[in-house]
């Protein structure tokens, strides 16, 4: 038995059912690589990344600021809520229901808790902070 890897095996490993010697398989046939791949070698085949056919939608700053279902839509919907003075629990219920409805329309894959967590992280981004500052100062009409 020749080769570097022959020390790993016993002589009996290559005997067939009747005890006769079998042909020793080549390293490539055993699933071992003959040599390590060198990324700098120009003769090596390059790995081509397969394009994603159905990319997963993500909640990002652009989606959160979109005019059709983003923050401007939430602000517009919030102006239609009638708050009753002195009925704080009912007012809070209406507000949370509005937020749940808006979050489901904007991104239905997330649960409400996951959506709030993602919005907290996106709220630290500069475009979101700028948009909210403009709303608060009245530069963007509701």
Secondary structure as GFF3:
##gff-version 3
##sequence-region A 1 142
A	DSSP	three_ten_helix	4	8	.	.	.	ID=ss1
A	DSSP	three_ten_helix	11	14	.	.	.	ID=ss2
A	DSSP	alpha_helix	61	64	.	.	.	ID=ss3
A	DSSP	alpha_helix	71	78	.	.	.	ID=ss4
A	DSSP	alpha_helix	88	106	.	.	.	ID=ss5
A	DSSP	alpha_helix	112	122	.	.	.	ID=ss6
A	DSSP	alpha_helix	126	137	.	.	.	ID=ss7
###
